[in-house]
Amino acid sequence: MPVSRSHTIKLHSLLVIGCFSLSPVSASDNSSEDGLNLSDAFEADYSFLLEEPVPEVLSTTKLRQPKSRVPGTTTVIRGSLIRDLGILNLEEVFRLVPGMTVGYIGSNSPVTSYHGTVAYEQRRLQIQIDGRTAYQPSLSDVDWNSMPVAIENIERIEISRGPNAAAYGINAFLGTINIITKSPADTEGGELHAAYGSRGYKRLFGSTGNTSDNYDWRLSYQRRGSDGFDFQYDDDRNELPFNDGYALNFFSYDSVAAINAHNALDFRAGVTDGVDKDDRRRIGEAFGAQNDPDVDVRDYYLQATWRYSPSESHFLHLMSSYQSYGRTQEWRTCPTGFPIEFCADVDQNRDESRLEFELQDTLIINPDLRIVSGLGYREDNFESDTFFNGKGANYQSRVFGNVEYTPVNWVTFNAGANWETTTTIDDSFLSPRVAANFQLTDHQTLRFVYSEAVRTPDAFEQNADWGYRATNISPEDFAFLNGQRLGPTVQGSGDLTEEQIVSREISYFAQFRMGSGLLTTEVKYFNDELRDVIAGVLNVDEWTIGNNVALDQQGVELEASLEYPDTQLRLTYAYLDQDGRYTGPPTDQETDLFLRLESRLSAKHSGSIAWIQQYAWDLSSATAFYYVDEFARGPFKRADLRLAKSVYSPRLNYNVALIFQHYFHDTPPVSDDNNIRDPNQVFIEAGLKF
């Protein structure tokens, strides 16, 4: 039968040890307070060391805050670090984040998780690109393959590790990921980049742009593709080819218009087009797919942001965006198990769209008292004959705010909340957060954070009407079945309630001079209580989801970086202790199943270590090791090496690089189908700027 969507939570009993922190980042004073227009000043600047303010964070509260005042741990990954390490795919970035794991479920579909409470859909993280919500509307899922952002255009990625619904609303249940792209002012001229390597990996990127006194723009094109994994197994453990690659095209336009000294308008637009392949064997033998049900992808987005700065202490922005997601997936089927033998066309087509508005006001009353507040509205529309038997819509409205107050120089208080109403369950919710940051010294901070959040069920979980309508039936004797739903169907119960989390955090942030370098560390202890977690199996012939699981989790996460002018060392580590239990109605099923399905991305121990070194003659190397002690099927261990040569001239810069990846495990850690024949993977990159 068609591919299942499994939802459950992990059962673990462990203890704790922790994680190191963020690489230092120096912020540009000429960026706007709301962080919508950033510059390359976020690249490493070793001149500041301890004399300048500590690294700044833009996303956690929607205020621009130094790390010493942020109400929670936030990892910042600079775009330069991503490119220096030779990271090839966007989802791979999150292997650098303590507590986050990355896997591939069933096929070449990447998933990311924080604290492991996800299997197929990344439903409990808020993902944004330049302030625009980036997960898909009806399934609350994240399609990383078709994410419309190029690695070459990334300025930085901020990951708030902990409930952040106080700032971003319902889906920021476990955290937020904010991908911030470069300002067009920082990408003037032309750039070409190409990469090619193992398993048919291809990436081609090109951009051109210009700047003037009042208008900056950039036009980008990207082609991404891969052949996917090498093979899958049949029931007799015979190797079979696997149709699970993708080939996608991305076009984007970014611009900033300075209207006058107080007003500016940002405009962004993009189109995604291509094919995300799917293997007919994943549909199931009983469903009898006769061809590979590849997915045609047709997405586009429009985004406009008006920024108004009446004074140096008052900032206002109004953001609006419209996004459209189109997925066409059709195949011919000759199912078994029916009293008659026939063939028909079926599909899993869906069209989704999101209209979003946000008004945000930032007021600096004095250096010790700052307030951000705002209003938000979102309308999610969806249409699918297969998944919903028609069309539908959900609406969300919210009010949010955060107050930062420093009554004396050694303590900062943050208090924020988000009030939101949603038609998914026709209710409203308040998500608060309070924090106290104590300055032990000028460059050491101890935080105490308490937060609450909810996540409401997505449209598919709550209101699914899932069944397959047969068309073009043969033989003609059964033409009377045309247009009818055949086989099993399932309907969502409509009675799911919200998931809830109460989170407590104690964290420590510090910077220390190490000769001519800088050591930055962050350690976090967390204790989370998740209740009424939606868990179970979502399949057209088995539908068992409900608010079935309670989960208690605690752990320690560490993150550290040591940076010198020519050397950067980075270390992360996470320890997770999860204790889950079934809380749903009595059932004949094995209740541990509800805990095991989503535990496939949970890990007791995980981490990474990276070393980037600059040499004479503009040579550089980057080495990284990524480690997860145990997924559902085994460990994940991989070492990467990148060797690069750059050439700089007044009018032309270019670079070439070789990337080697070695997998230390033979067994696919998450899915039995994700097999790589050669543990050694090789890629080559070349870039040109002019």
VENLINHU-V65985 format. One line per field, one symbol per residue. ss: DSSP state (H for helix, E for strand, L for the rest). phi: phi as a letter, one per 40 degrees, with the letter a starting at -180 (. if undefined). burial: # if it has 24 or more other ideal C-beta (glycine too) atoms within 12 Angstrom, else .. Layout:
ss: ???
phi: ???
burial: ???
//
This chain:
ss: LLLLEEELLLLLLLLLLEEELLLLLLLLLLLLLLLLLLLHHHLLLLLLLLLLLLLEELLLLLLLEELLLLLLLEEEEEHHHHHHLLLLLHHHHHHHLLLEEEEELLLLLEEEEELLLLLLLLLLEEEEELLEELLLLLLLLLLLLLLLLLHHHEEEEEEEELLLHHHHLLLLLLEEEEEEELLHHHLLEEEEEEEEEHHHEEEEEEEEEEELLLEEEEEEEEEEEELLLLEEELLLLLEELLLLLEEEEEEEEEEEEELLLLEEEEEEEEEEEEEELLLHHHHLHHHLELLLLLEEEEEEEEEEEEEEEEELLEEEEEEEEEEEEEEEEEEEELLLLLLLLLEEEEELLEEEEEEEEEEEEEEEEELLEEEEEEEEEEEEEEEEHHHHLEEEEEEEEEEEEEEEEEEELLEEEEEEEEEEEELLLLEEEEEEEEEEEEEEELLEEEEEEEEEEEELLLHHHHHLEEEEELEEEELHHHHHHLLLEEEEEEELLLLLLLEEEEEEEEEEEEEEEELLEEEEEEEEEEEEEEEEEEEEEEELLEELLEEEEEEEEEEEEEEEEEELLLEEEEEEEEEEEEEEEELLLLLLLLLHHHHHHHHHHLLLEEEEEEEEEELHHHEEEEEEEEEELLLLLLLEEEEEEEEEEEEELLLLEEEEEEEEEEELLLLLLLLLLLELLLLEEEEEEEEEEL
phi: .ddcbbbabcbababaahacbcccbbccccccdcgcbbbccccdbcccfccbdcdbbbbcbgbcbcdcbccicbcbbcdccdcccgccbdccdcccbcgbbbabbgacbcbbabggcabcbccbbcbbbfgccbccccbfbbcccbccacdccccabbbccidbcdbbgdcccbibbbcbcccdcbbcgbababaaadfgcaabbaaaaabacbabaabbbabbaacgccabbcccgccbcbcacaabbbbabbabbccacbbabbbbaabbaibbcaccccchcccgccacccbcbbbaababbcbbbcacbabbabbbabbbbbbbbbacbbcbgccbbabacbabcabbabbbbabbbbbbcadbabbbaabbaabbbaaacccbfibaabbbbabbaabbbbcbcbabbbbaabbbbbcdbfababbcababbbccacbbbbbbbbababbcccccccbcbbabccbfcbcccbcccdgccbgcbabccgbcbccbbbbbbbabbabbcbgcbbbbbabbbbabbbbfccahbbacbabbcacbbbabaaibbbaabbbbdbbbbabbabbbbbbbacbccdacccccdcccdcccbcacbaiaabbbbbbcffcabababbabcaccbicbaabbbbbbbbbbadbabaababbbbbccbccdcbbcccbbcbcbbbbbbababa
burial: ############.#.#############..################.###..#######################################################################################################################################..##################.#......#################.........#################.....#####################..###..##################.....#####################......#######################.....###################...###############.....##############...###########...#############################.#.......#....##.##.#...#################....########################..#####################...##################......#.#####################......##############.############.......########.#.#..#########....#########.
//
